[in-house]
Amino acid sequence: MALRTIGSRRDTLKAGAIGAVALALAPRLAHADAAAVEAEIKKLYGDKKGAEGKVKLDVPQIAENGLVVPINIEIESPMTDKDFVKSVHVWADGNPSPGVLSYTFTPEAGKASASARMRLATTQNIICIAEMSDGKLFTAKSQVKVTIGGCGG
């Protein structure tokens, strides 16, 4: 007596194809926006506002490929025991997940700077906030125009 399975091989392949399409489309359907970034910032810093200055955010104005967008960050600080950069966070308001990267620093770092490559799904704003040892926040913002998709694309 042979066991009969529910569904056929064809049904299984169809289900797999539908699942693959859903996974491919999911990142395009769910993107962060300015409100999502604001919510993330509020989680970290509450209602504390940042000032412009001290943060140099270097990203290209146009990224030909969203898969590899360089980012360089430098924060002006003496990096002494009493005056140093405590942390740096970067968000992108058009990616599936708004948080791009985070760094922590100590006075032993000597210099508050970092370089990385990030993925960007579409043209969007990059927001960087540096928290100083005294609790002050400094911000920088830049828009990157992406000509070929990166995240999920």
matplotlib code that plots the C-alpha trace (Angstrom):
import matplotlib.pyplot as plt

x = [0.0, 1.5, 1.3, -0.3, 1.0, -1.2, -0.6, 1.7, 5.2, 3.8, 1.9, 5.1, 7.0, 4.2, 4.3, 8.0, 7.9, 5.2, 7.3, 10.4, 8.5, 7.1, 10.6, 12.0, 9.2, 9.1, 12.1, 10.6, 7.3, 8.5, 10.8, 11.6, 10.6, 11.4, 8.9, 10.6, 14.0, 12.6, 11.1, 14.5, 16.2, 13.6, 14.2, 17.9, 17.8, 14.2, 13.4, 17.0, 17.8, 21.1, 23.0, 24.7, 28.5, 31.4, 30.2, 31.6, 29.5, 31.1, 28.8, 28.5, 25.7, 25.1, 25.7, 25.8, 25.3, 23.2, 25.0, 28.2, 27.9, 31.0, 30.5, 33.1, 32.4, 34.7, 33.7, 35.7, 36.7, 39.9, 39.2, 40.4, 39.1, 36.8, 35.8, 35.3, 32.8, 30.8, 28.8, 27.9, 24.7, 23.7, 20.2, 18.8, 15.2, 14.4, 15.9, 13.9, 15.5, 16.5, 19.5, 22.7, 25.6, 26.6, 30.1, 31.2, 34.4, 36.6, 39.3, 41.9, 40.7, 42.6, 40.4, 36.7, 36.4, 35.1, 34.7, 32.3, 30.2, 26.5, 23.6, 20.9, 17.7, 16.7, 17.5, 17.3, 18.6, 21.4, 21.3, 24.2, 24.2, 27.2, 26.8, 29.5, 30.7, 28.8, 25.6, 25.4, 24.3, 25.7, 24.1, 24.7, 22.5, 23.0, 21.0, 22.3, 20.7, 20.9, 20.7, 20.8, 19.0, 20.9, 18.8, 16.5, 17.1]
y = [0.0, 3.3, 6.5, 9.4, 12.8, 15.9, 18.1, 17.4, 18.2, 21.0, 22.5, 22.5, 24.2, 26.9, 27.5, 27.9, 30.3, 32.4, 32.5, 33.6, 36.4, 37.5, 37.6, 39.5, 42.1, 42.5, 44.9, 47.1, 47.3, 48.2, 51.2, 53.5, 57.2, 60.4, 59.4, 56.0, 57.7, 60.3, 57.4, 55.6, 58.9, 59.5, 56.0, 56.9, 60.5, 61.4, 65.0, 66.2, 68.2, 68.3, 71.2, 71.4, 71.5, 69.3, 66.4, 66.1, 63.6, 62.7, 60.7, 61.0, 63.2, 60.6, 56.9, 54.9, 51.6, 51.5, 48.3, 50.0, 53.6, 54.9, 56.9, 58.8, 60.4, 62.8, 64.5, 67.5, 66.6, 66.8, 63.2, 63.8, 62.1, 65.0, 65.9, 63.1, 61.6, 58.9, 57.5, 58.1, 56.7, 56.9, 56.5, 56.3, 57.4, 55.2, 51.8, 48.8, 49.3, 52.9, 52.2, 52.0, 51.9, 52.8, 53.4, 54.0, 55.8, 56.3, 58.9, 56.2, 56.4, 59.6, 60.7, 60.3, 59.1, 56.1, 54.9, 52.2, 51.2, 51.1, 49.8, 52.3, 51.2, 54.5, 58.2, 59.2, 61.3, 60.2, 61.5, 61.3, 62.1, 62.3, 62.2, 63.8, 62.8, 65.8, 64.6, 67.3, 66.1, 67.2, 66.4, 66.3, 65.4, 64.7, 63.4, 60.6, 60.1, 56.3, 55.5, 51.7, 50.1, 48.5, 47.0, 44.3, 45.5]
z = [0.0, -1.1, 1.0, -0.6, 0.1, 0.3, -2.7, -5.6, -6.5, -8.7, -5.7, -3.6, -6.4, -6.7, -3.0, -3.0, -5.9, -4.2, -1.0, -3.0, -4.6, -1.3, 0.2, -2.7, -2.6, 1.2, 1.5, -1.2, 0.6, 4.0, 4.2, 7.0, 6.7, 8.6, 11.3, 11.9, 12.2, 14.6, 16.7, 16.8, 17.8, 20.5, 21.9, 22.4, 23.4, 24.4, 23.6, 23.8, 20.7, 18.9, 17.5, 14.1, 14.1, 15.2, 13.0, 9.5, 7.5, 4.2, 1.9, -1.9, -3.3, -6.0, -5.4, -8.7, -6.8, -3.5, -2.5, -1.6, -0.5, 1.4, 4.6, 6.5, 9.8, 11.8, 15.1, 16.3, 19.9, 22.0, 23.1, 26.7, 29.8, 30.4, 26.9, 24.3, 21.9, 23.6, 20.7, 17.1, 15.4, 11.7, 10.3, 6.7, 6.3, 3.2, 4.2, 5.4, 8.8, 9.6, 11.7, 9.6, 12.0, 15.5, 17.1, 20.6, 21.5, 24.5, 25.1, 24.3, 20.6, 20.3, 17.4, 16.8, 13.2, 11.3, 7.8, 6.5, 3.5, 3.8, 1.7, 0.6, -1.0, -2.6, -2.6, 1.0, 3.9, 6.1, 9.6, 12.0, 15.7, 17.9, 21.7, 23.7, 27.2, 28.7, 27.1, 24.4, 20.9, 17.6, 14.3, 10.5, 7.7, 4.0, 1.1, -1.1, -4.5, -5.3, -9.0, -8.7, -5.7, -2.8, -0.1, -1.4, -5.0]

ax = plt.figure().add_subplot(projection="3d")
ax.plot(x, y, z, "-o")
ax.set_aspect("equal")
plt.show()
